[in-house]
Each structure stands twice: as structure tokens, then as C-alpha cells.
Amino acid sequence: MRRALVLSPHTDDAELGCGGTIAKLVERGWSVHVIYFSAVAERYPDLADEAAASGKIMGVTHEILGFYTRQFPRDRQEILQALCDHSRQQSYELVFTPATTDIHQDHGVVTAEALRAFRNCTLLGYELPWNNLEIELNCFVSLEERHVRKKLKALDCYDSQKHNPYFDPKFFRSVVRMRGVQLAVPYAEGFETLKVRLDGML
């Protein structure tokens, strides 16, 4: 079975950044695992349950590591060790992480350490437009309406986050529609290519 890993600094980042792609991978028989580094439990006690409900809809397995939000720079070494331990226990063909231009300090740490920990697979950086003042998207995944709906249904589980301006189904649709136009398809998600291993394509 082909395996993919999604690194989500906080619960909901995975679904926001690549929920449609996750839906497509699962539909095609991939095993997808999500690592949430923080459930922001100190502010949102229901987030862990919301993530579990979202994961059930997406058809993924997940774990929550329990790091404190906005403290990832302090915990950089522990995060690297957690990723290295995970990479030794399980091999992945594809790893998703926030784009390198993401300005959130926690997201930057996860991506920097992912590049160190996962050396033998393809790494793609997903976009979170409110955190990416600039981004070079050079890899796209085409989506169908059913993948977009699955993404929206998963995000709808996050009741505690619906106060955020970006947590709007119309906004989510506008992003995947815009990326679709760039790919000449109805919908798509765009990624920053961090590293590509071509073995599976040869």
C-alpha cells in the first residue's frame, strides 16, 4: 500500500492546506496518516475531538503530539526527534508540510525539521494563503467536486475555529477554483515542491 504523511502544526492545518488532495489519495487507496503537533488545548479544549471527527470523514489515521502552540521554536529539537523517530518506524512515499514561505513560527519549524527528518521521499509544501505573503506553487493536484465537498465536510467539524475570517466555505472554494484555473481543470490544490523522488514514476 502506498503511504502518505501530512504534517499539521495545529489541528485543522492539514485539512485547510491539502484536504482535497488527502481525499483524492484515500479514494485511490493510499494510506494517509496525519501528525498534529498541537491541538491548542490550552485555548480550545474541543479541538482534539474536532480533529478526530474530521479524520473519520477524511478516512485517515492521526496522532496529536501535544506541543504548545507558538512555542515550537523552543521545542525545535524535540520536534526533530519526534519526526526522526516516526520516519524510522514508517516509510512514506509522500510527505506534506507547510510551505517554506509560511510566516507562522510553528509552521516554519515543522517544515525545517521535516526537511531534515525525511530524506528519502517526496516533500510538498501546502499553502495557507493568510500565512503566505508570497509563494511559488509549482506542483498541482487536480480535484473533482466530490474531493472539494469532502474537504469542506471535514473542515465543518471544526466548530471552535469558525470565528476565523478565513474559515469560510466560499473562501475555501475560491482557492481551489483559482488553482484549478491555473491547471485548466475545475478545481486543484497547489504545492511548493521541496523535494521529489522519482522512483515511483520510473
Backbone as a chain_set.jsonl record, in Angstrom:
{"seq": "MRRALVLSPHTDDAELGCGGTIAKLVERGWSVHVIYFSAVAERYPDLADEAAASGKIMGVTHEILGFYTRQFPRDRQEILQALCDHSRQQSYELVFTPATTDIHQDHGVVTAEALRAFRNCTLLGYELPWNNLEIELNCFVSLEERHVRKKLKALDCYDSQKHNPYFDPKFFRSVVRMRGVQLAVPYAEGFETLKVRLDGML", "coords": {"N": [[0.841, -1.2, 0.0], [0.525, 2.226, -0.808], [1.893, 4.994, 0.923], [1.21, 8.048, 2.592], [2.118, 10.987, 4.383], [0.949, 13.587, 6.411], [1.957, 16.573, 7.74], [0.86, 18.526, 10.251], [0.957, 21.429, 11.811], [-0.903, 22.521, 13.635], [-4.124, 21.387, 14.728], [-6.335, 21.259, 12.128], [-4.786, 22.506, 10.14], [-3.853, 20.649, 8.231], [-6.179, 19.838, 6.841], [-7.03, 22.315, 5.88], [-4.873, 23.055, 4.211], [-4.399, 20.901, 2.418], [-6.661, 19.302, 2.131], [-8.363, 18.45, 0.036], [-6.614, 17.042, -1.605], [-5.833, 15.017, 0.152], [-8.294, 13.675, 0.34], [-8.482, 12.708, -2.282], [-6.232, 11.027, -2.44], [-6.859, 9.053, -0.494], [-9.164, 8.011, -1.653], [-8.015, 6.762, -3.826], [-6.773, 4.638, -2.702], [-4.574, 5.03, -1.071], [-2.783, 4.93, 2.04], [-3.163, 7.254, 4.494], [-1.657, 9.22, 6.912], [-1.923, 11.524, 9.564], [-0.07, 13.849, 11.366], [-0.679, 15.8, 14.024], [0.75, 18.464, 15.574], [0.046, 20.123, 17.634], [-2.896, 20.552, 19.54], [-3.805, 22.849, 20.492], [-4.838, 22.907, 23.054], [-4.891, 24.425, 25.355], [-6.315, 26.66, 24.725], [-8.478, 25.857, 23.166], [-10.356, 23.491, 24.118], [-11.914, 21.58, 22.814], [-10.792, 20.954, 20.405], [-9.243, 18.649, 19.852], [-11.14, 16.593, 19.75], [-12.629, 17.535, 17.61], [-10.76, 17.301, 15.57], [-10.519, 14.53, 15.485], [-13.067, 13.826, 14.573], [-13.006, 15.033, 12.065], [-10.914, 13.581, 10.903], [-12.089, 11.065, 10.72], [-14.025, 11.492, 8.772], [-12.352, 12.104, 6.61], [-10.996, 9.746, 6.319], [-8.531, 9.032, 7.396], [-5.711, 8.087, 9.473], [-4.556, 9.351, 12.64], [-2.489, 11.291, 14.891], [-1.835, 13.147, 17.895], [0.622, 15.243, 19.069], [1.057, 17.061, 21.156], [2.55, 19.445, 21.595], [3.159, 22.854, 22.648], [1.376, 25.55, 21.313], [2.823, 28.184, 19.398], [5.223, 27.88, 20.629], [6.966, 26.301, 19.314], [9.541, 26.981, 18.202], [11.144, 26.972, 20.505], [10.95, 24.288, 21.145], [12.213, 22.956, 19.135], [14.242, 20.908, 18.826], [13.08, 18.685, 20.066], [10.897, 18.327, 18.417], [12.148, 17.689, 15.999], [13.301, 15.25, 16.806], [11.007, 13.717, 17.287], [10.0, 13.53, 14.685], [12.108, 12.214, 13.382], [12.106, 9.777, 14.765], [9.611, 8.85, 13.959], [9.973, 8.605, 11.198], [11.756, 6.531, 11.099], [10.236, 4.435, 12.005], [8.216, 4.146, 10.14], [7.855, 4.11, 6.645], [7.423, 6.477, 4.031], [6.03, 7.484, 0.926], [5.301, 9.967, 0.191], [5.276, 13.167, 1.607], [3.589, 15.778, 3.187], [3.842, 19.183, 4.129], [3.808, 22.437, 5.732], [4.315, 25.227, 3.479], [7.529, 26.669, 2.687], [7.486, 29.408, 2.829], [5.664, 30.128, 4.702], [4.611, 32.234, 7.254], [4.045, 31.765, 9.912], [5.431, 31.013, 13.016], [5.437, 28.438, 14.198], [4.762, 26.784, 12.062], [6.926, 27.177, 10.36], [9.002, 25.935, 11.789], [8.198, 23.219, 11.821], [8.351, 22.556, 9.079], [11.073, 23.047, 8.493], [12.311, 21.115, 10.111], [11.163, 18.83, 9.081], [12.383, 18.631, 6.598], [14.879, 17.823, 7.376], [14.371, 15.401, 8.636], [13.007, 13.677, 6.868], [14.395, 12.261, 4.382], [14.302, 10.61, 2.187], [12.107, 10.683, 0.489], [9.365, 12.163, -1.375], [8.698, 15.574, -0.782], [6.228, 17.96, -0.246], [5.114, 21.307, -0.063], [2.319, 22.744, 1.415], [-0.126, 25.336, 0.838], [-1.265, 28.022, 2.883], [-3.104, 30.559, 2.518], [-3.414, 32.948, 4.075], [-1.176, 32.964, 5.593], [0.88, 32.986, 3.816], [2.573, 35.317, 2.332], [3.896, 35.484, 0.004], [4.379, 32.982, -2.462], [5.679, 30.221, -4.259], [4.114, 28.211, -6.263], [4.5, 25.182, -7.738], [3.594, 22.704, -8.269], [0.733, 20.79, -8.781], [-2.417, 19.373, -7.85], [-5.104, 17.96, -9.363], [-8.591, 18.243, -8.693], [-11.832, 16.816, -8.082], [-15.342, 17.651, -7.83], [-16.362, 16.088, -5.723], [-14.138, 15.692, -4.099], [-13.612, 18.249, -3.182], [-15.952, 18.706, -1.745], [-15.647, 16.801, 0.267], [-13.439, 17.825, 1.607], [-14.576, 20.251, 2.554], [-16.572, 19.218, 4.202], [-15.054, 17.928, 6.148], [-13.706, 20.13, 7.274], [-15.857, 21.427, 8.354], [-16.234, 20.218, 10.749], [-14.788, 21.592, 12.601], [-15.885, 23.398, 14.741], [-14.974, 25.172, 16.686], [-13.274, 26.851, 15.383], [-14.565, 28.456, 13.614], [-14.891, 31.156, 13.881], [-12.776, 32.438, 12.753], [-11.668, 34.609, 10.134], [-10.839, 33.416, 7.71], [-12.057, 30.996, 7.758], [-14.191, 30.024, 5.98], [-16.467, 28.563, 3.863], [-16.889, 29.57, 1.251], [-14.555, 30.953, 0.762], [-12.685, 28.834, 0.853], [-13.516, 27.395, -1.382], [-12.996, 29.292, -3.345], [-10.225, 29.363, -3.43], [-9.443, 26.738, -4.275], [-10.716, 26.779, -6.693], [-9.401, 28.871, -8.039], [-6.798, 27.787, -8.205], [-7.424, 25.632, -9.766], [-8.078, 26.882, -12.196], [-5.541, 27.7, -12.931], [-4.48, 25.283, -13.632], [-6.066, 24.48, -15.637], [-8.367, 22.982, -15.059], [-11.401, 22.066, -13.258], [-11.048, 22.269, -10.381], [-8.302, 22.517, -8.047], [-5.458, 21.847, -5.928], [-2.585, 23.615, -4.897], [0.995, 23.269, -4.613], [4.212, 23.775, -3.092], [7.139, 22.576, -4.381], [9.362, 20.82, -2.558], [11.094, 18.677, -2.46], [11.657, 16.01, -4.7], [11.241, 12.612, -5.241], [11.782, 10.41, -7.75], [11.467, 7.691, -8.183], [9.048, 6.174, -8.031], [7.778, 6.937, -10.327], [9.151, 5.97, -12.444]], "CA": [[0.0, 0.0, 0.0], [1.266, 3.479, -0.86], [1.675, 5.728, 2.166], [1.468, 9.484, 2.628], [2.1, 11.587, 5.713], [0.657, 15.021, 6.417], [2.42, 17.234, 8.953], [-0.081, 19.61, 10.532], [1.403, 22.052, 13.056], [-2.059, 22.61, 14.523], [-5.313, 20.724, 14.204], [-7.021, 21.907, 11.0], [-3.869, 22.936, 9.071], [-3.801, 19.624, 7.179], [-7.391, 19.912, 6.033], [-7.02, 23.604, 5.201], [-3.84, 23.138, 3.183], [-4.408, 19.849, 1.388], [-7.779, 18.398, 2.386], [-8.841, 17.846, -1.207], [-5.613, 16.059, -2.037], [-5.984, 13.878, 1.056], [-9.492, 12.939, -0.086], [-8.181, 12.007, -3.533], [-5.301, 9.937, -2.139], [-7.6, 7.987, 0.193], [-10.04, 7.419, -2.663], [-7.192, 5.931, -4.707], [-6.23, 3.505, -1.969], [-3.413, 5.361, -0.251], [-2.9, 5.057, 3.486], [-2.745, 8.614, 4.849], [-1.539, 9.461, 8.35], [-1.745, 12.939, 9.883], [0.501, 14.191, 12.666], [-0.99, 17.132, 14.544], [1.756, 18.749, 16.597], [-0.621, 20.773, 18.761], [-4.349, 20.711, 19.457], [-4.086, 24.145, 21.122], [-5.781, 22.524, 24.116], [-4.959, 25.471, 26.368], [-7.297, 27.662, 24.277], [-9.644, 25.217, 22.541], [-10.389, 22.123, 24.656], [-12.658, 20.66, 21.95], [-10.127, 20.787, 19.112], [-8.807, 17.266, 19.637], [-12.321, 15.838, 19.314], [-12.974, 18.014, 16.272], [-9.795, 16.69, 14.651], [-10.875, 13.115, 15.348], [-14.25, 13.763, 13.709], [-12.541, 15.363, 10.717], [-10.137, 12.445, 10.409], [-13.011, 9.977, 10.365], [-14.608, 11.854, 7.478], [-11.317, 12.044, 5.58], [-10.522, 8.372, 6.169], [-7.111, 8.987, 7.73], [-5.318, 7.878, 10.861], [-3.903, 10.573, 13.11], [-1.993, 11.363, 16.261], [-1.589, 14.504, 18.378], [1.857, 15.156, 19.845], [0.919, 17.81, 22.404], [3.422, 20.605, 21.766], [2.44, 24.09, 22.92], [1.349, 26.447, 20.173], [3.721, 29.341, 19.401], [6.453, 27.54, 21.345], [7.716, 25.319, 18.53], [10.976, 27.302, 18.11], [11.773, 26.498, 21.735], [10.912, 22.826, 21.175], [12.682, 22.503, 17.819], [14.968, 19.641, 18.869], [12.122, 17.628, 20.385], [10.093, 18.11, 17.212], [13.001, 16.934, 15.078], [13.436, 13.879, 17.292], [9.73, 13.032, 17.05], [9.91, 13.234, 13.256], [13.106, 11.184, 13.063], [11.592, 8.513, 15.301], [8.499, 8.419, 13.111], [10.485, 8.205, 9.879], [12.399, 5.219, 11.255], [9.196, 3.435, 12.249], [7.322, 4.013, 8.995], [8.35, 4.751, 5.424], [6.388, 7.168, 3.264], [6.364, 7.896, -0.432], [4.914, 11.363, 0.019], [5.084, 13.899, 2.861], [3.104, 17.151, 3.035], [4.208, 20.053, 5.233], [3.568, 23.815, 5.295], [5.286, 25.798, 2.547], [8.667, 27.325, 3.343], [7.212, 30.841, 2.966], [4.645, 30.314, 5.739], [5.198, 33.147, 8.235], [3.76, 31.342, 11.289], [6.667, 30.449, 13.562], [5.29, 26.995, 14.408], [4.769, 26.135, 10.751], [8.295, 27.208, 9.858], [9.798, 24.92, 12.491], [7.808, 21.885, 11.35], [8.882, 22.329, 7.733], [12.536, 22.965, 8.558], [12.708, 19.832, 10.691], [10.736, 17.775, 8.151], [13.424, 18.514, 5.57], [15.989, 17.076, 7.973], [13.97, 14.06, 9.079], [12.511, 12.836, 5.771], [15.386, 12.472, 3.328], [14.216, 9.623, 1.1], [10.77, 10.689, -0.104], [8.932, 13.443, -1.936], [8.124, 16.528, 0.166], [5.487, 19.049, -0.869], [4.654, 22.327, 0.875], [0.965, 23.219, 1.123], [-0.334, 26.766, 1.069], [-2.291, 28.591, 3.748], [-2.937, 31.891, 1.933], [-3.311, 34.018, 5.068], [0.183, 32.906, 6.138], [1.851, 33.026, 2.715], [2.541, 36.605, 1.643], [4.328, 35.116, -1.338], [4.612, 31.54, -2.546], [5.877, 29.706, -5.61], [3.451, 26.921, -6.424], [4.978, 24.559, -8.977], [3.054, 21.345, -8.308], [-0.71, 20.9, -8.605], [-3.22, 18.149, -7.841], [-6.464, 18.251, -9.826], [-9.636, 17.741, -7.805], [-13.214, 16.781, -8.545], [-16.293, 18.243, -6.887], [-16.505, 15.235, -4.539], [-12.984, 15.918, -3.227], [-13.829, 19.551, -2.552], [-17.009, 18.535, -0.745], [-15.079, 16.054, 1.395], [-12.628, 18.805, 2.337], [-15.474, 21.163, 3.255], [-17.252, 18.467, 5.259], [-14.077, 17.733, 7.22], [-13.479, 21.417, 7.931], [-17.068, 21.791, 9.085], [-16.137, 19.631, 12.093], [-14.035, 22.483, 13.481], [-16.77, 24.464, 15.217], [-14.243, 26.144, 17.502], [-12.454, 27.712, 14.531], [-15.392, 29.137, 12.612], [-14.831, 32.61, 14.071], [-11.663, 32.974, 11.973], [-12.128, 35.151, 8.845], [-10.545, 32.519, 6.59], [-12.799, 29.737, 7.902], [-15.408, 30.312, 5.227], [-16.527, 27.649, 2.711], [-16.749, 30.3, -0.009], [-13.129, 31.22, 0.591], [-12.028, 27.571, 0.501], [-13.85, 27.09, -2.777], [-12.343, 30.245, -4.243], [-8.815, 28.993, -3.565], [-9.298, 25.552, -5.132], [-11.146, 27.163, -8.04], [-8.314, 29.641, -8.635], [-5.718, 26.857, -8.558], [-7.92, 24.851, -10.89], [-7.921, 27.692, -13.408], [-4.122, 27.661, -13.301], [-4.188, 23.952, -14.172], [-7.069, 24.232, -16.685], [-9.323, 21.985, -14.566], [-12.362, 22.757, -12.383], [-10.503, 22.546, -9.059], [-6.97, 21.956, -7.786], [-4.663, 22.392, -4.827], [-1.221, 23.878, -5.335], [2.039, 22.958, -3.643], [5.605, 24.132, -3.322], [7.949, 21.362, -4.443], [10.55, 20.901, -1.713], [11.985, 17.601, -2.906], [10.926, 14.99, -5.453], [11.879, 11.322, -5.514], [11.118, 9.98, -8.975], [11.463, 6.234, -8.336], [7.715, 5.648, -8.274], [7.301, 7.346, -11.646], [10.029, 5.414, -13.48]], "C": [[0.876, 1.25, 0.0], [0.888, 4.335, 0.35], [2.042, 7.202, 2.007], [1.332, 9.976, 4.06], [1.814, 13.075, 5.564], [1.073, 15.59, 7.767], [1.588, 18.498, 9.158], [0.314, 20.267, 11.849], [0.294, 22.163, 14.096], [-3.217, 21.83, 13.898], [-6.034, 21.697, 13.284], [-6.089, 22.347, 9.877], [-3.843, 21.937, 7.917], [-4.994, 19.733, 6.245], [-7.443, 21.215, 5.241], [-6.067, 23.602, 4.01], [-3.937, 22.108, 2.083], [-5.537, 18.845, 1.591], [-8.325, 17.725, 1.144], [-7.91, 16.776, -1.722], [-5.658, 14.822, -1.155], [-7.17, 13.026, 0.624], [-9.219, 12.127, -1.345], [-7.239, 10.837, -3.293], [-6.027, 8.762, -1.492], [-8.511, 7.265, -0.792], [-9.274, 6.46, -3.562], [-6.451, 4.824, -3.965], [-4.988, 3.774, -1.158], [-3.776, 5.284, 1.229], [-2.338, 6.425, 3.868], [-2.771, 8.766, 6.367], [-1.268, 10.943, 8.568], [-1.133, 13.065, 11.273], [0.116, 15.63, 12.986], [-0.012, 17.406, 15.686], [1.15, 19.419, 17.823], [-2.116, 20.834, 18.501], [-4.785, 22.015, 20.113], [-5.076, 23.956, 22.278], [-5.931, 23.607, 25.17], [-5.987, 26.551, 26.01], [-8.593, 27.029, 23.775], [-9.727, 23.757, 22.993], [-11.102, 21.115, 23.762], [-11.928, 20.325, 20.652], [-9.699, 19.354, 18.835], [-9.97, 16.405, 19.15], [-12.75, 16.253, 17.912], [-12.045, 17.41, 15.228], [-10.111, 15.22, 14.425], [-12.079, 12.949, 14.428], [-13.878, 14.058, 12.261], [-11.787, 14.192, 10.104], [-11.003, 11.28, 9.988], [-13.655, 10.249, 9.008], [-13.59, 11.693, 6.356], [-10.821, 10.622, 5.334], [-9.049, 8.21, 6.454], [-6.925, 8.513, 9.165], [-4.602, 9.143, 11.321], [-3.37, 10.382, 14.52], [-1.75, 12.825, 16.604], [-0.411, 14.447, 19.339], [1.847, 16.01, 21.105], [1.912, 18.922, 22.639], [2.57, 21.855, 21.988], [2.523, 25.032, 21.728], [2.178, 27.7, 20.437], [5.006, 29.103, 20.189], [7.303, 26.544, 20.566], [9.191, 25.693, 18.374], [11.753, 26.842, 19.345], [11.92, 24.984, 21.735], [11.446, 22.195, 19.895], [13.353, 21.13, 17.872], [14.038, 18.471, 19.171], [11.238, 17.308, 19.181], [10.888, 17.322, 16.185], [13.111, 15.481, 15.516], [12.158, 13.086, 17.058], [9.586, 12.643, 15.585], [10.9, 12.15, 12.848], [12.649, 9.817, 13.56], [10.485, 7.97, 14.403], [9.001, 7.921, 11.763], [11.198, 6.861, 9.942], [11.363, 4.106, 11.41], [8.339, 3.155, 11.026], [7.907, 4.741, 7.793], [7.175, 5.334, 4.646], [6.92, 7.518, 1.886], [6.195, 9.4, -0.605], [4.672, 11.997, 1.384], [4.657, 15.329, 2.534], [3.429, 17.94, 4.298], [3.9, 21.485, 4.814], [4.671, 24.315, 4.358], [6.381, 26.548, 3.302], [8.442, 28.82, 3.542], [6.13, 31.136, 4.002], [5.248, 31.13, 6.885], [4.886, 32.766, 9.683], [4.976, 30.607, 11.837], [6.586, 28.941, 13.776], [5.38, 26.238, 13.091], [6.182, 26.078, 10.18], [9.176, 26.149, 10.494], [9.473, 23.524, 11.973], [8.416, 21.598, 9.983], [10.395, 22.202, 7.74], [12.986, 21.612, 9.091], [12.26, 18.665, 9.819], [11.778, 17.561, 7.066], [14.631, 17.742, 6.093], [15.609, 15.613, 8.227], [13.588, 13.129, 7.939], [13.368, 13.073, 4.533], [15.177, 11.584, 2.108], [12.838, 9.566, 0.452], [10.48, 12.062, -0.695], [8.298, 14.303, -0.844], [7.47, 17.667, -0.601], [4.988, 20.013, 0.208], [3.278, 22.847, 0.501], [0.808, 24.687, 1.514], [-1.466, 27.023, 2.056], [-2.258, 30.085, 3.433], [-2.783, 33.035, 2.925], [-1.933, 34.042, 5.727], [1.258, 33.032, 5.07], [1.729, 34.355, 1.975], [3.039, 36.456, 0.214], [4.623, 33.618, -1.329], [4.778, 31.152, -4.006], [5.281, 28.305, -5.673], [3.855, 26.33, -7.768], [4.573, 23.095, -9.08], [1.565, 21.449, -7.991], [-1.351, 19.518, -8.631], [-4.634, 18.527, -8.261], [-7.477, 17.571, -8.915], [-10.978, 17.726, -8.521], [-14.11, 17.39, -7.463], [-16.403, 17.409, -5.607], [-15.333, 15.416, -3.576], [-13.122, 17.243, -2.485], [-14.886, 19.43, -1.461], [-16.5, 17.78, 0.482], [-14.227, 16.985, 2.254], [-13.518, 19.731, 3.165], [-16.196, 20.466, 4.402], [-16.317, 18.233, 6.436], [-13.85, 19.034, 7.987], [-14.685, 21.857, 8.746], [-17.083, 21.204, 10.495], [-15.517, 20.6, 13.095], [-14.889, 23.674, 13.924], [-16.003, 25.552, 15.965], [-13.437, 27.13, 16.673], [-13.269, 28.573, 13.569], [-15.464, 30.65, 12.794], [-13.718, 33.245, 13.244], [-12.147, 33.454, 10.603], [-11.926, 34.198, 7.673], [-11.365, 31.231, 6.637], [-14.182, 29.893, 7.281], [-15.443, 29.4, 4.005], [-16.372, 28.35, 1.368], [-15.284, 30.624, -0.288], [-12.389, 29.951, 0.185], [-12.271, 27.234, -0.963], [-13.125, 28.031, -3.74], [-10.881, 29.879, -4.469], [-8.66, 27.796, -4.497], [-9.774, 25.837, -6.551], [-10.038, 27.942, -8.755], [-7.17, 28.727, -9.06], [-6.154, 25.953, -9.707], [-7.778, 25.592, -12.201], [-6.473, 27.663, -13.882], [-3.738, 26.337, -13.956], [-5.144, 23.571, -15.302], [-7.982, 23.06, -16.332], [-10.293, 22.712, -13.636], [-11.778, 23.177, -11.034], [-9.109, 21.931, -8.935], [-6.444, 22.521, -6.473], [-3.234, 22.527, -5.314], [-0.219, 23.653, -4.22], [3.385, 23.524, -4.08], [6.418, 22.835, -3.317], [9.223, 21.567, -3.633], [11.58, 19.849, -2.098], [11.139, 16.552, -3.604], [11.79, 13.748, -5.6], [11.109, 10.666, -6.648], [10.948, 8.469, -9.107], [10.094, 5.687, -8.711], [7.156, 5.991, -9.639], [8.079, 6.68, -12.775], [9.664, 3.97, -13.809]], "O": [[1.863, 1.317, 0.733], [-0.275, 4.394, 0.748], [3.042, 7.551, 1.379], [0.54, 9.452, 4.843], [2.373, 13.739, 4.691], [0.598, 15.143, 8.811], [1.614, 19.416, 8.337], [0.032, 19.713, 12.911], [0.516, 21.932, 15.285], [-3.269, 21.645, 12.682], [-6.3, 22.839, 13.659], [-6.551, 22.545, 8.753], [-3.814, 22.335, 6.753], [-4.848, 19.722, 5.023], [-7.847, 21.227, 4.078], [-6.409, 24.087, 2.932], [-3.599, 22.394, 0.934], [-5.388, 17.668, 1.261], [-8.708, 16.557, 1.188], [-8.347, 15.735, -2.212], [-5.536, 13.702, -1.649], [-7.068, 11.801, 0.549], [-9.671, 10.989, -1.464], [-7.42, 9.768, -3.875], [-5.837, 7.613, -1.89], [-8.612, 6.039, -0.762], [-9.825, 5.455, -4.01], [-5.598, 4.149, -4.542], [-4.398, 2.844, -0.608], [-4.916, 5.536, 1.621], [-1.175, 6.72, 3.596], [-3.776, 8.478, 7.017], [-0.478, 11.549, 7.844], [-1.616, 12.467, 12.234], [0.537, 16.562, 12.301], [0.039, 16.649, 16.656], [1.681, 19.296, 18.927], [-2.553, 21.128, 17.388], [-5.979, 22.267, 20.276], [-6.014, 24.733, 22.452], [-6.977, 23.706, 25.812], [-6.47, 27.269, 26.886], [-9.673, 27.596, 23.94], [-9.213, 22.875, 22.306], [-10.915, 19.91, 23.932], [-12.401, 19.493, 19.879], [-9.786, 18.893, 17.697], [-9.805, 15.586, 18.246], [-13.185, 15.418, 17.119], [-12.48, 17.05, 14.134], [-9.987, 14.718, 13.308], [-12.11, 12.04, 13.6], [-14.376, 13.41, 11.341], [-11.989, 13.85, 8.939], [-10.698, 10.585, 9.019], [-13.81, 9.339, 8.194], [-13.923, 11.203, 5.277], [-10.286, 10.325, 4.265], [-8.378, 7.372, 5.851], [-7.859, 8.535, 9.967], [-4.101, 9.913, 10.502], [-3.743, 9.452, 15.235], [-1.493, 13.644, 15.723], [-0.436, 13.694, 20.312], [2.576, 15.701, 22.047], [2.111, 19.321, 23.786], [1.413, 21.911, 21.573], [3.606, 25.283, 21.198], [2.224, 28.206, 21.558], [5.79, 30.03, 20.393], [8.265, 25.998, 21.107], [10.036, 24.8, 18.409], [12.887, 26.378, 19.234], [12.898, 24.452, 22.261], [11.162, 21.033, 19.606], [13.056, 20.273, 17.04], [14.188, 17.391, 18.6], [10.877, 16.153, 18.957], [10.366, 16.392, 15.569], [13.024, 14.576, 14.687], [12.212, 11.917, 16.675], [9.105, 11.554, 15.275], [10.567, 11.268, 12.057], [12.789, 8.817, 12.856], [10.432, 6.772, 14.124], [8.505, 6.921, 11.244], [11.241, 6.133, 8.951], [11.595, 2.971, 10.993], [7.794, 2.06, 10.882], [8.399, 5.862, 7.918], [6.086, 4.762, 4.608], [8.103, 7.81, 1.71], [6.857, 10.024, -1.434], [3.956, 11.441, 2.217], [5.278, 16.004, 1.713], [3.305, 17.422, 5.408], [3.741, 21.733, 3.619], [5.817, 23.874, 4.443], [6.171, 27.004, 4.426], [9.138, 29.442, 4.345], [5.724, 32.288, 4.157], [6.287, 30.755, 7.429], [5.417, 33.391, 10.601], [5.492, 29.688, 11.201], [7.572, 28.237, 13.557], [6.002, 25.179, 13.016], [6.589, 25.074, 9.596], [10.002, 25.534, 9.819], [10.38, 22.733, 11.715], [8.941, 20.508, 9.757], [10.944, 21.336, 7.059], [13.94, 21.028, 8.577], [12.906, 17.617, 9.813], [12.026, 16.425, 6.66], [15.325, 17.078, 5.322], [16.426, 14.708, 8.054], [13.815, 11.922, 8.024], [13.097, 13.973, 3.739], [15.826, 11.797, 1.084], [12.44, 8.527, -0.074], [11.259, 13.001, -0.53], [7.464, 13.825, -0.074], [8.078, 18.264, -1.489], [4.502, 19.589, 1.256], [3.083, 23.34, -0.61], [1.505, 25.201, 2.389], [-2.485, 26.331, 2.058], [-1.46, 30.813, 4.022], [-2.081, 34.003, 2.634], [-1.564, 35.036, 6.352], [2.436, 33.173, 5.398], [0.883, 34.504, 1.093], [2.647, 37.214, -0.673], [5.06, 33.063, -0.321], [4.099, 31.687, -4.883], [5.877, 27.341, -5.194], [3.581, 26.916, -8.816], [5.133, 22.339, -9.874], [1.18, 22.122, -7.036], [-0.895, 18.616, -9.333], [-5.291, 19.325, -7.591], [-7.248, 16.463, -8.428], [-11.226, 18.51, -9.437], [-13.679, 17.611, -6.332], [-16.523, 17.97, -4.518], [-15.511, 15.306, -2.363], [-12.788, 17.342, -1.304], [-14.731, 19.991, -0.376], [-16.884, 18.092, 1.609], [-14.288, 16.936, 3.482], [-13.245, 19.967, 4.342], [-16.407, 21.063, 5.458], [-16.734, 18.326, 7.591], [-13.807, 19.031, 9.217], [-14.538, 22.586, 9.727], [-17.86, 21.644, 11.342], [-15.7, 20.447, 14.303], [-14.641, 24.812, 13.526], [-16.354, 26.728, 15.878], [-12.966, 28.138, 17.198], [-12.699, 29.339, 12.791], [-16.033, 31.35, 11.957], [-13.711, 34.461, 13.051], [-12.957, 32.776, 9.971], [-12.738, 34.166, 6.748], [-11.373, 30.462, 5.676], [-15.2, 29.892, 7.974], [-14.53, 29.457, 3.181], [-15.787, 27.789, 0.442], [-14.834, 30.576, -1.433], [-11.559, 29.981, -0.724], [-11.357, 26.841, -1.687], [-12.695, 27.618, -4.816], [-10.355, 30.059, -5.568], [-7.838, 27.829, -5.412], [-9.3, 25.219, -7.505], [-9.768, 27.704, -9.932], [-6.632, 28.878, -10.157], [-5.33, 25.555, -10.531], [-7.399, 25.0, -13.212], [-6.206, 27.607, -15.082], [-2.789, 26.275, -14.738], [-5.051, 22.478, -15.858], [-8.328, 22.248, -17.191], [-10.04, 23.857, -13.261], [-11.986, 24.306, -10.591], [-8.778, 20.962, -9.618], [-6.926, 23.54, -5.979], [-2.729, 21.675, -6.045], [-0.53, 23.821, -3.041], [3.651, 23.72, -5.266], [6.379, 22.083, -2.343], [10.064, 22.394, -3.986], [12.785, 20.101, -2.066], [10.035, 16.239, -3.158], [12.938, 13.83, -6.034], [9.914, 10.398, -6.519], [10.332, 8.012, -10.07], [9.979, 4.841, -9.597], [6.164, 5.401, -10.069], [7.707, 6.811, -13.942], [10.302, 3.35, -14.66]]}, "num_chains": 1, "name": "protein.A"}
